[in-house]
């Protein structure tokens, strides 16, 4: 009976998750499906999804499924057009919607694609919404969902801890 109780107590122990990898507030991310581009990304625990700076965003139907075509909206981007199947359409609230005194604007709708990202030597497929971020310093924002996929923790006092991606 003692051995059964001992076994049951072991089964009740919490499973310890692997330690997260510590990254800085800013990191280099490679986009293997987007010409292997390497972009500076902001690691943002306050955002839910990742966002990629894109322009000329146009959804269309192919074989009964929704697709999107776009160009990168980054400083040194080529004029190449990329096409990806749409995973879903996200509704993004603006910060002004959180203030009850201001008029409520309709949330913006953005196409979301599943993109392969390489951070350090780790490659993961994550959901990325497409929007024009050309007015921001970082063309790629890595949100909480993607950070979880990478098993990441962020130290805001550090930058570029993973060096250039090698996937």
N, C-alpha and C positions, 0 to 999 in steps of 0.2 A: 504494500500500500504506500509506503514511504517513497518508493521509486516512482510510482505513478504521480504522487503529489509533486515530487521534485521535477518531473517531466512537464507537468501542467504549469508549474511556476516558470519554467524556462520558456514555454510557449507564450506566456503572458508578457514577456519582456518586449519592449518596443523595438522595432527593427531600426537600426541606425542607418540613416541615409549616408551616401557618400559625401565627403566634404565638398562644398562647392569650390569651383575655381575662382580665384579672386582676379578681377579685371579692374582697369581704371575707368574713370568717367568717360574717356574717349579711347577708342580702339580702331585699328584697321580691320576692315571686313572685305573679303573677296567675294565677288558674285560670279561663280563659275558659269552660270547660265546666261549671264549678261556680258559676254565677251571677256570674262575673267577680270573685269574691272576691280580695282582695289580702291575702296572709298574710306574716308574718315567717318566714323560713326559715333554718335552720342549714345551712351548707355543710360537709358532713362527709366528708372523704376516707377515713375509716376505715370507713364504712358502704358496702355494695355498692349497695343499691337505695334509692330514695327512699321515704319513708313519710309518709302524710297522716293527721292525727288525725281519726278517724271513730268513730261510735258506732252502736248498733242495726244492726250489720253482719249481713246475712242473705243467704246465697246461695240462688238458686232457678234453675229451668230454664225457658227461654223458647225455643220453636221448636227444641228439642233441644240448645240450647247453655246453658252455665253463665253466669249473670248474678249481680250483687250489687246490693243496695240498702243505702243507708246515709244517715246524717245527719252533717254536719260536727260535730266535737267541739272547737269553738273558742269562745273567750270570747264573741264577739258574733255567733255563727252563728244563722241563722234555723232554724226547725224543718223546713225543706224536706227532702224525701226525694229522693235522687239515685239513678239506676240506670245501671249500666255493665256491658258485657260483660266477663267475666273473661278475662284474657289467660292466666293460669296461677295456680297456688297455690304460694306460696313456703313453705319451711320455714326458720324463723329459729331459730338456736341462741341460747341464753342464755349470758351470760358465765360462769356457774358450770360450764357444760359443759367449759370449757377447763381447769378444775382437776381433775386426776385423783383427788384425795382426796375430792371431794364426789360425792354421788349424781348420776347423770346423769338429768336431766329430759328428757322428750320435747320435741323442738323444737315451737314453736308454728307453726300453719299459718295463713297470711294470704292473702286474695285479693289478686291483683295486677291492676290495670287500666292500660290505656294512656291517659294523660291529657295534654292539651295544657297546657304551662306557658309563661308569659311572664316572662323575666328581662331587665330593661332594655328593649331594643327587639327582642329575639330570642325567637322562638317555636319550641318543639320539643315533640314528642310523646315522652314517656318512660314507663317502667314505674314505677308507684307502688303500694306495698302499703298496705293499709288496716289501721290499728290505733288503739286509743285512746291518744293522746299527751297527753291533757288534763292530766296531772300534770307535763308538761314545759313549759319556757318557750317553746318554739317548736313550733307545730303542724305544721310541715312540715320534713322533713329531706331534704336533697338529697345523695344518695350518689354514689359514684364513677362509676357507669354514666351517671347524668344529667349529672354534671359533664363527662364526655367528650362527650356529645351537644351540650352548649353550648360546647365548646371552651374550658373554663374552667380557670383556675388560681386557687388560693385563697391569699390573704395573710391569715393569722390575726390580724395586727395591725390590720387595717382592718375597717370595718363599713359596710354600706349604700353601697357605691361606685357601684352602678348606678342609684341613685335609684328613683323609683316606676316600675313597668312601664308601657310604652306600646306595646302590640301591637294 
